[in-house]
Amino acid sequence: MKKKLTERQEKIFIFIQEYQQENGYPPTLREIGKKFDILSTFGVKRHLEALTKKGYLNILSNASRGISINKNESESLDLINYQEVNNISKIPIIGRVAAGSPITAEENVEGSIVIDPAFIKKDEDSFALKVKGDSMIEAGIFEGDLVIISPKAIVKNGDMIVARLEDEVTVKIYENKNSIVKLIPQNKNYQTIIVKNKNEFSIVGKVTGVVRWIN
């Protein structure tokens, strides 16, 4: 049975849904507040709690982007024509990357995942990378998550990327100012990485989505 939303709740829900489609991850409380002129994060939380109680959202506490959309309820609003059967596609899952090998080399592939482009942006070369470590938890990225990577996407300052630094692969926020490249974690317990040897640095791709299983 469809759960009735107020006009304000529906606008917020549509914004979250469209933001997720465009960016591959949900907005923060501050971004929602800015969009709707809500002065406090407490005010935003009240709206999100209402959407959660009505079954439209799931909220992960202590994560700045811990909002996920309840797919069944979003379909009931008829906001998007999902065309699930025609649009779903399979992409490889990359686990631990062998030193010196291309990231998508066969020995690095652990399996595959079927995704719906209505929820996560992808291109024909997209792949999923299994996250190891907790350096991005304040961005809502946790160990064991799968991040969807688009190697062809244009990367700009502030984007979340997967980078290869020497023989290590890492997920970080990208910054390049005055020819100084920084890889910025989203965990106060980690320090920003300043790339000193650009010959041993490369951008693998832009993070366009996150997949998580909840036990």
Secondary structure by P-SEA (a helix, b strand, c coil): cbbbbcaaaaaaaaaaaaaaaaccccccaaaaaaaaccccaaaaaaaaaaaaaacccccccccccccccaaaaaaaacccccccccccbbbbbbccccccccccccccccbbbbbbcccccccccbbbbbbcccccccccccccbbbbbbccccccccbbbbbbccccccbbbbbbcccccccccccccbbbbbbcccccccccccccbbbbbcc
